[in-house]
Amino acid sequence: MSELTKLTIAEARDKLRAGDVTSTEITQACLDQIDQADALGAFVHKTPEIALKQAAAADARIQGGAENPMCGIPLGIKDLFCTQGVPSQAASAILDGFKPEYESTVTTRLWQAGSIMLGKLNMDEFAMGSSNETSTYGNAVNPWRRTGDDTALTPGGSSGGSASAVAADLCLAATGTDTGGSIRQPAAFVGITGLKPTYGRVSRWGIVAFASSLDQAGPMTKTVRDAAIMLGTMAGHDPRDSTSADIPVPDFEAAITGDIRGKTIGIPREYRMDGMPADIEKLWSDGADMLRDAGAKIVDISLPHTKYALPTYYVIAPAEASSNLARYDGVRFGHRAKLAQGDGITEMYEKTRAEGFGAEVQRRVMVGTYVLSAGFYDAYYNRARKVRALIKRDFDLAFEAGVDAILTPATPSAAFGLGEMADADPVQMYLNDVFTVTVNLAGLPGISVPTGLDPQGLPMALQLIGKPWEEGDLLNIAQSLETAAGYVAKPSRWW
């Protein structure tokens, strides 16, 4: 494997500016690795011609003194982001053949900064899943294996392709989206950093919608510093997104000082779940000790409405999905079913959606339609909205009491085998989001930081939750945790 693909964004930036390497060289090294890694199922649309053209342009800009730290950096783009002239299917058969005539705001900002698109990355269909097993492209596979075991493991979801590609050094970083943990959970499963920004920090324009009040794009990177660098380019106000916040974007990298003396870190007692694996419990305890040793004050806090988070999320998210996915009807774009003689528009809708949507998407659309229906709107949807407000209030009270960030596990387990939950109750899969959905319901920033390995040699991670719009402070605390943990493990190559 080329050493160039192992570079972090910060390392690559410094080498590019020093003239030690060119963007074309790094990009070609990544393209070579991608071509040898089809077994991972991470890249689903490769764009080598676009990549090399962008790399040549980036090299010219760097020679001219380009300032943006993302200039010349090769990235993978989750298939949820619309990319002009390149298939953007949200991993769904219903969008088969869809090539947008426009570019998402996030990718526009990255290309304007001089970043490189290596291709589009696998994901759960319409971002609905926690294991990347609902994709029309097939499964993405975790580059990690259990010690002495060749079982194929999930890279998590829905940003499973992004996680797998970054962990396997196929790209220097990737974009992800997070509706209930879809950046943080896969990042935890593969041992990389995943940042979900404050809701409204990053534009959602041009990103295929799942649940509009929960979706947020963010970076998936090899280090905390890289997440800070990439977020700085992705973030910013966008008048085309009515939920985009018109507030300044600070220098997130400059906020990383490594000094967290005097910070107060909350440990929520409600996150101590019955049956939590002992290794997750120890990881959490060790993480608190690391932050304490770095000068932070550790306090117990209460987030009493946490126990209602999952049911609240699985009412609100499917309701919004039901509304958002109504546009996929076979009329304007994407897949259209073949109709029999005498079929009318109703049959076209029914057949197109039955053929185009996978089982998990169908399940969530049906749940969402049910909770929005006349007889159940107040009983389910309105009640869930009220509980969501209470969950947000829990966090507000904790922060008002002086807590700077909250430390929790990122996931209830390490990566599980592909297919292991296929026949289980869907709720068992939904439980993977138990530590992450509260952050989306409250609109807060959250970051997953790899901090150790489980007894089977798989990555485990902790989550830090920050105050709204305080990503800089959150990244600084995360950097301290990353430094103390000293996590440097990489998967052994088998693909």
C-alpha positions as CSV (number, residue, x, y, z in Angstrom):
1,M,0.0,0.0,0.0
2,S,1.2,3.5,-0.9
3,E,2.2,5.5,2.1
4,L,0.6,8.5,0.5
5,T,-3.0,7.2,1.1
6,K,-2.2,6.8,4.8
7,L,-1.7,10.6,5.2
8,T,-4.0,12.7,7.3
9,I,-5.4,15.9,5.9
10,A,-3.1,17.9,8.0
11,E,0.0,15.9,6.9
12,A,-1.0,16.1,3.3
13,R,-1.6,19.8,3.5
14,D,1.9,20.4,4.9
15,K,3.6,18.1,2.3
16,L,1.7,19.7,-0.5
17,R,2.6,23.3,0.6
18,A,6.2,22.2,1.1
19,G,6.3,20.8,-2.5
20,D,7.2,17.3,-1.1
21,V,4.3,15.7,-3.1
22,T,1.7,16.7,-5.5
23,S,-2.1,16.3,-5.3
24,T,-1.9,14.3,-8.5
25,E,0.4,11.8,-6.9
26,I,-1.8,11.4,-3.8
27,T,-4.9,11.2,-5.9
28,Q,-3.4,8.5,-8.2
29,A,-2.3,6.5,-5.1
30,C,-5.9,6.6,-3.8
31,L,-7.3,5.6,-7.2
32,D,-4.9,2.6,-7.3
33,Q,-6.0,1.5,-3.8
34,I,-9.7,1.9,-4.7
35,D,-9.3,-0.3,-7.7
36,Q,-7.8,-3.1,-5.4
37,A,-10.5,-2.8,-2.8
38,D,-13.8,-3.8,-4.5
39,A,-14.2,-6.5,-1.8
40,L,-15.0,-3.7,0.7
41,G,-17.9,-2.5,-1.4
42,A,-17.1,1.1,-0.3
43,F,-16.9,3.0,-3.6
44,V,-20.0,2.5,-5.8
45,H,-19.3,5.1,-8.5
46,K,-15.7,5.7,-9.3
47,T,-14.7,9.1,-10.9
48,P,-11.0,8.8,-11.8
49,E,-11.2,11.2,-14.8
50,I,-12.8,13.9,-12.6
51,A,-10.3,13.2,-9.8
52,L,-7.2,13.6,-11.9
53,K,-8.5,16.7,-13.6
54,Q,-9.3,18.3,-10.2
55,A,-5.9,17.2,-8.9
56,A,-4.1,18.9,-11.7
57,A,-6.0,22.1,-11.1
58,A,-5.3,21.9,-7.4
59,D,-1.6,21.5,-8.0
60,A,-1.7,24.7,-10.1
61,R,-3.5,26.5,-7.3
62,I,-1.0,25.3,-4.7
63,Q,1.9,26.5,-6.8
64,G,0.1,29.8,-7.0
65,G,0.0,30.0,-3.2
66,A,-3.5,28.6,-2.5
67,E,-4.5,29.1,1.2
68,N,-7.4,26.7,1.8
69,P,-6.1,23.7,3.7
70,M,-8.5,21.3,1.8
71,C,-6.9,22.2,-1.5
72,G,-5.5,19.1,-3.1
73,I,-7.1,16.6,-0.6
74,P,-8.7,13.5,-2.2
75,L,-12.1,12.7,-0.7
76,G,-14.9,10.1,-1.0
77,I,-18.5,11.5,-1.2
78,K,-21.4,9.7,0.3
79,D,-24.0,8.8,-2.3
80,L,-26.6,11.0,-0.5
81,F,-24.8,14.2,-1.8
82,C,-25.9,15.3,-5.3
83,T,-22.9,15.7,-7.6
84,Q,-23.4,17.2,-11.0
85,G,-23.4,14.7,-13.8
86,V,-22.4,11.8,-11.5
87,P,-24.9,9.2,-10.3
88,S,-26.4,10.2,-7.0
89,Q,-28.8,7.4,-6.0
90,A,-29.0,7.5,-2.2
91,A,-28.2,3.8,-2.6
92,S,-31.8,3.2,-3.8
93,A,-33.1,1.5,-6.9
94,I,-35.8,4.1,-7.2
95,L,-33.1,6.7,-8.2
96,D,-31.4,4.4,-10.6
97,G,-29.9,6.4,-13.4
98,F,-30.4,9.8,-11.7
99,K,-27.6,12.2,-12.5
100,P,-28.2,15.6,-11.0
101,E,-27.9,18.8,-13.1
102,Y,-26.7,20.6,-9.9
103,E,-24.1,20.2,-7.1
104,S,-24.9,20.1,-3.4
105,T,-23.7,23.1,-1.4
106,V,-21.3,21.0,0.7
107,T,-19.6,19.5,-2.4
108,T,-19.6,22.9,-4.1
109,R,-17.7,24.3,-1.2
110,L,-15.2,21.4,-1.2
111,W,-14.6,21.7,-4.9
112,Q,-14.2,25.5,-4.7
113,A,-11.6,24.9,-2.0
114,G,-9.7,22.6,-4.4
115,S,-10.6,19.2,-2.9
116,I,-10.7,16.1,-5.2
117,M,-13.7,13.7,-5.8
118,L,-12.5,10.1,-6.0
119,G,-16.1,8.8,-6.3
120,K,-19.3,8.1,-4.5
121,L,-19.6,5.9,-1.4
122,N,-21.9,3.2,-0.4
123,M,-24.6,3.8,2.3
124,D,-27.8,2.4,3.6
125,E,-30.7,3.1,1.3
126,F,-31.9,6.7,1.9
127,A,-29.7,6.7,5.0
128,M,-32.1,4.3,6.7
129,G,-30.0,1.7,8.6
130,S,-27.3,1.0,11.0
131,S,-25.3,-1.7,9.2
132,N,-25.1,-0.7,5.5
133,E,-27.1,-3.8,4.6
134,T,-30.1,-2.0,2.9
135,S,-28.1,-0.6,-0.1
136,T,-29.1,-1.4,-3.6
137,Y,-25.4,-1.8,-4.4
138,G,-25.0,-4.5,-1.8
139,N,-23.2,-4.4,1.5
140,A,-20.3,-2.3,2.4
141,V,-17.8,-4.3,4.5
142,N,-15.7,-3.3,7.5
143,P,-11.9,-3.5,6.8
144,W,-11.5,-4.9,10.4
145,R,-11.8,-8.6,11.3
146,R,-12.1,-10.2,14.7
147,T,-8.9,-11.7,15.9
148,G,-8.6,-15.2,14.4
149,D,-12.0,-14.9,12.7
150,D,-12.7,-14.2,9.0
151,T,-16.4,-13.3,9.5
152,A,-17.4,-10.2,7.4
153,L,-18.3,-7.4,9.8
154,T,-20.6,-4.4,9.3
155,P,-18.9,-1.0,9.0
156,G,-22.0,0.5,10.6
157,G,-24.6,2.8,8.9
158,S,-25.8,4.6,7.2
159,S,-22.4,6.1,6.3
160,G,-20.8,2.7,6.1
161,G,-19.1,3.2,2.8
162,S,-17.5,6.4,4.0
163,A,-16.3,4.7,7.2
164,S,-14.9,1.7,5.4
165,A,-13.1,3.9,2.8
166,V,-11.4,6.2,5.4
167,A,-10.4,3.3,7.7
168,A,-8.9,1.3,4.8
169,D,-7.0,4.4,3.5
170,L,-8.8,4.5,0.2
171,C,-9.3,8.3,0.6
172,L,-7.9,10.8,3.1
173,A,-11.4,11.7,4.4
174,A,-15.1,11.4,3.4
175,T,-18.4,13.2,3.8
176,G,-21.1,11.6,5.8
177,T,-24.6,12.5,7.1
178,D,-26.0,11.9,10.5
179,T,-29.8,11.6,11.2
180,G,-29.6,9.5,14.3
181,G,-26.0,8.5,14.5
182,S,-25.1,7.7,10.9
183,I,-21.7,9.4,11.1
184,R,-20.7,8.6,14.7
185,Q,-21.8,4.9,14.8
186,P,-19.9,3.8,11.7
187,A,-16.9,5.9,12.7
188,A,-16.9,4.0,16.0
189,F,-17.1,0.6,14.3
190,V,-14.0,1.2,12.1
191,G,-11.8,3.3,14.4
192,I,-12.0,6.7,12.8
193,T,-13.2,10.1,13.9
194,G,-16.8,11.2,13.0
195,L,-18.2,14.6,13.7
196,K,-21.9,15.6,13.6
197,P,-22.1,19.4,13.7
198,T,-24.8,21.5,15.3
199,Y,-28.0,21.3,13.3
200,G,-27.9,24.3,10.8
201,R,-24.1,24.6,10.8
202,V,-23.7,22.8,7.4
203,S,-26.1,23.3,4.5
204,R,-28.5,20.4,3.7
205,W,-29.2,21.8,0.2
206,G,-28.5,19.2,-2.5
207,I,-28.4,16.3,0.0
208,V,-31.2,13.8,-0.5
209,A,-33.5,14.2,2.5
210,F,-34.4,11.5,5.0
211,A,-35.7,13.5,8.0
212,S,-35.3,17.2,7.5
213,S,-35.3,18.3,11.1
214,L,-32.6,15.7,12.1
215,D,-30.3,15.4,9.0
216,Q,-26.9,17.0,9.3
217,A,-23.8,16.5,7.1
218,G,-20.3,16.3,8.6
219,P,-16.7,15.0,8.1
220,M,-15.4,11.5,8.6
221,T,-11.7,11.6,9.1
222,K,-8.6,9.9,10.5
223,T,-8.1,12.4,13.3
224,V,-9.8,15.1,15.3
225,R,-7.6,17.8,13.7
226,D,-8.7,16.6,10.3
227,A,-12.4,16.9,11.3
228,A,-11.8,20.5,12.3
229,I,-10.0,21.3,9.0
230,M,-12.7,19.7,6.9
231,L,-15.6,21.2,8.8
232,G,-14.2,24.6,8.3
233,T,-14.7,24.2,4.5
234,M,-18.1,22.4,4.7
235,A,-19.8,24.8,7.1
236,G,-21.3,28.2,6.5
237,H,-24.6,29.9,5.8
238,D,-26.6,29.0,2.7
239,P,-29.6,31.1,1.7
240,R,-31.0,28.1,-0.2
241,D,-31.4,26.1,3.0
242,S,-34.0,27.7,5.3
243,T,-32.5,25.8,8.3
244,S,-29.0,27.0,7.7
245,A,-27.7,29.3,10.5
246,D,-26.4,32.7,9.5
247,I,-23.6,32.8,12.0
248,P,-19.8,33.1,11.4
249,V,-17.7,30.0,10.9
250,P,-14.7,30.2,13.3
251,D,-11.3,28.6,12.7
252,F,-12.0,25.2,14.2
253,E,-8.4,24.1,13.8
254,A,-7.2,27.1,15.8
255,A,-9.5,26.1,18.6
256,I,-7.5,22.9,19.2
257,T,-5.0,23.9,21.9
258,G,-5.0,20.6,23.8
259,D,-5.6,22.5,27.0
260,I,-8.8,21.5,28.7
261,R,-7.9,22.6,32.3
262,G,-11.0,23.9,34.0
263,K,-13.5,22.3,31.7
264,T,-16.4,20.4,33.2
265,I,-17.4,17.1,31.6
266,G,-20.7,15.5,32.4
267,I,-21.4,11.8,32.8
268,P,-25.1,11.1,32.3
269,R,-26.3,8.4,34.6
270,E,-29.2,7.4,32.3
271,Y,-26.7,6.2,29.7
272,R,-25.7,3.3,32.0
273,M,-27.9,0.7,30.3
274,D,-28.8,-2.7,31.7
275,G,-26.7,-5.3,30.1
276,M,-24.0,-2.9,28.8
277,P,-20.9,-5.0,27.9
278,A,-18.1,-4.7,30.5
279,D,-15.6,-3.6,27.9
280,I,-17.8,-0.6,27.0
281,E,-18.3,0.3,30.7
282,K,-14.5,0.1,31.2
283,L,-13.9,2.2,28.1
284,W,-16.2,4.9,29.4
285,S,-14.7,4.9,32.8
286,D,-11.2,5.0,31.4
287,G,-12.2,7.9,29.1
288,A,-13.4,9.9,32.1
289,D,-10.1,9.2,33.9
290,M,-8.2,10.5,30.8
291,L,-10.1,13.7,30.7
292,R,-9.7,14.1,34.5
293,D,-5.9,13.6,34.2
294,A,-5.9,16.3,31.5
295,G,-7.3,18.8,34.0
296,A,-11.0,18.5,33.4
297,K,-13.6,18.2,36.2
298,I,-15.8,15.2,35.9
299,V,-19.4,15.4,37.3
300,D,-22.4,13.2,37.2
301,I,-25.4,14.6,35.5
302,S,-29.0,13.6,34.8
303,L,-30.7,13.6,31.4
304,P,-34.0,12.1,32.6
305,H,-35.9,11.9,29.3
306,T,-33.1,9.8,27.6
307,K,-35.2,6.7,28.0
308,Y,-37.8,8.1,25.6
309,A,-35.3,9.1,23.0
310,L,-35.5,6.0,20.7
311,P,-39.3,5.8,20.6
312,T,-39.4,9.5,20.0
313,Y,-36.9,9.3,17.2
314,Y,-38.6,6.4,15.5
315,V,-41.8,8.4,15.4
316,I,-40.4,11.7,14.1
317,A,-37.8,10.3,11.7
318,P,-40.2,8.0,9.8
319,A,-42.9,10.7,9.8
320,E,-40.5,13.1,8.0
321,A,-39.3,10.3,5.7
322,S,-42.8,9.5,4.7
323,S,-43.3,13.1,3.7
324,N,-39.9,13.5,2.0
325,L,-40.1,10.3,0.0
326,A,-43.5,11.0,-1.4
327,R,-41.7,12.8,-4.3
328,Y,-40.4,9.5,-5.6
329,D,-43.4,8.5,-7.7
330,G,-42.0,7.4,-11.1
331,V,-43.1,10.7,-12.8
332,R,-40.2,13.1,-12.8
333,F,-37.0,11.2,-12.3
334,G,-35.5,7.8,-11.4
335,H,-37.1,4.4,-11.8
336,R,-40.6,3.9,-13.3
337,A,-42.2,0.5,-13.3
338,K,-43.4,-1.1,-16.4
339,L,-47.2,-0.9,-16.6
340,A,-49.7,-3.5,-17.8
341,Q,-52.5,-2.7,-20.2
342,G,-55.2,-0.6,-18.5
343,D,-52.9,0.5,-15.6
344,G,-53.5,4.1,-14.5
345,I,-51.5,6.6,-12.5
346,T,-52.4,4.9,-9.2
347,E,-51.0,1.6,-10.4
348,M,-47.9,3.4,-11.6
349,Y,-47.3,4.9,-8.2
350,E,-47.9,1.6,-6.4
351,K,-45.7,-0.5,-8.7
352,T,-42.9,2.0,-8.9
353,R,-42.6,2.5,-5.2
354,A,-42.9,-1.2,-4.5
355,E,-40.1,-2.0,-6.9
356,G,-37.9,1.0,-6.1
357,F,-37.9,1.1,-2.3
358,G,-36.2,-1.7,-0.3
359,A,-37.9,-3.4,2.7
360,E,-36.4,-1.1,5.4
361,V,-37.5,2.1,3.6
362,Q,-40.9,0.6,3.0
363,R,-41.2,-0.2,6.7
364,R,-40.3,3.3,7.7
365,V,-42.5,5.0,5.2
366,M,-45.4,2.9,6.4
367,V,-44.7,3.7,10.1
368,G,-44.4,7.4,9.2
369,T,-47.6,7.5,7.2
370,Y,-49.4,5.7,10.1
371,V,-48.2,8.2,12.8
372,L,-49.2,11.1,10.6
373,S,-52.7,9.8,9.8
374,A,-55.7,11.6,11.1
375,G,-56.5,9.2,13.9
376,F,-53.0,9.0,15.3
377,Y,-51.4,12.4,14.6
378,D,-51.9,13.6,18.2
379,A,-51.4,10.3,19.9
380,Y,-48.0,9.7,18.3
381,Y,-46.5,12.5,16.2
382,N,-47.5,15.5,18.4
383,R,-46.6,13.6,21.6
384,A,-43.2,12.8,20.1
385,R,-42.6,16.4,19.3
386,K,-43.4,17.4,22.9
387,V,-41.0,14.7,24.3
388,R,-38.3,15.9,21.9
389,A,-38.6,19.4,23.4
390,L,-38.1,17.8,26.9
391,I,-35.0,15.9,25.7
392,K,-33.5,19.2,24.4
393,R,-34.4,20.9,27.7
394,D,-32.4,18.2,29.6
395,F,-29.3,19.1,27.7
396,D,-30.0,22.9,28.1
397,L,-30.2,22.5,31.9
398,A,-27.0,20.5,32.0
399,F,-25.1,23.2,30.0
400,E,-26.7,26.0,32.0
401,A,-25.4,24.3,35.1
402,G,-21.8,24.7,33.9
403,V,-21.1,21.5,31.9
404,D,-18.9,22.1,28.9
405,A,-19.3,18.7,27.2
406,I,-20.9,15.3,27.9
407,L,-19.0,12.0,27.7
408,T,-20.9,8.8,26.7
409,P,-20.2,5.6,24.8
410,A,-20.6,5.9,21.1
411,T,-22.2,2.5,20.5
412,P,-23.5,-0.3,22.7
413,S,-21.1,-2.8,21.2
414,A,-18.2,-3.2,18.7
415,A,-19.0,-4.0,15.1
416,F,-21.2,-7.1,14.6
417,G,-21.2,-9.5,11.7
418,L,-23.0,-8.8,8.4
419,G,-26.3,-10.8,8.5
420,E,-26.2,-11.4,12.2
421,M,-29.2,-9.1,12.8
422,A,-31.0,-9.8,9.5
423,D,-33.6,-12.1,10.9
424,A,-33.9,-10.3,14.3
425,D,-36.6,-7.9,15.3
426,P,-35.9,-4.6,13.6
427,V,-35.9,-2.9,17.0
428,Q,-32.7,-4.8,17.8
429,M,-31.0,-3.0,15.0
430,Y,-32.6,0.3,16.0
431,L,-31.0,-0.1,19.5
432,N,-27.6,0.6,17.9
433,D,-28.6,4.3,17.9
434,V,-29.4,4.3,21.6
435,F,-26.4,6.6,22.5
436,T,-26.6,8.9,19.4
437,V,-30.2,9.8,18.6
438,T,-30.6,12.2,21.6
439,V,-27.9,14.5,19.9
440,N,-30.0,14.7,16.7
441,L,-33.2,15.3,18.6
442,A,-31.6,18.2,20.5
443,G,-29.7,19.5,17.4
444,L,-26.4,19.4,19.2
445,P,-22.8,18.7,18.0
446,G,-21.4,15.3,18.7
447,I,-18.1,13.5,17.9
448,S,-17.0,9.9,18.0
449,V,-13.4,9.4,19.0
450,P,-11.7,5.9,18.8
451,T,-10.2,5.1,22.2
452,G,-9.4,1.4,22.3
453,L,-9.9,-2.2,21.1
454,D,-12.3,-4.8,22.5
455,P,-11.1,-8.3,23.5
456,Q,-11.7,-9.5,19.9
457,G,-9.4,-6.8,18.6
458,L,-12.1,-4.5,17.2
459,P,-12.3,-0.7,17.6
460,M,-14.4,0.9,20.3
461,A,-15.1,4.6,20.7
462,L,-16.4,7.3,23.0
463,Q,-18.8,10.1,22.2
464,L,-18.5,13.7,23.3
465,I,-21.6,15.9,23.1
466,G,-21.1,19.7,23.0
467,K,-23.0,22.9,23.3
468,P,-24.8,24.3,20.3
469,W,-22.4,26.1,17.9
470,E,-19.4,25.3,20.1
471,E,-17.8,22.8,17.8
472,G,-14.4,24.4,18.4
473,D,-14.6,23.7,22.1
474,L,-15.9,20.2,21.5
475,L,-13.0,19.5,19.0
476,N,-10.5,20.7,21.6
477,I,-11.8,18.4,24.2
478,A,-12.0,15.5,21.7
479,Q,-8.3,16.2,20.8
480,S,-7.4,15.9,24.4
481,L,-9.2,12.5,24.6
482,E,-7.6,11.4,21.3
483,T,-4.1,12.3,22.6
484,A,-4.6,10.6,26.0
485,A,-6.0,7.4,24.4
486,G,-3.1,7.2,22.0
487,Y,-5.2,5.1,19.5
488,V,-3.2,4.2,16.4
489,A,-4.5,0.8,15.5
490,K,-5.2,0.0,11.8
491,P,-6.9,-3.0,10.2
492,S,-4.8,-5.8,8.8
493,R,-5.2,-5.9,5.1
494,W,-7.2,-8.9,3.8
495,W,-9.0,-7.3,0.8
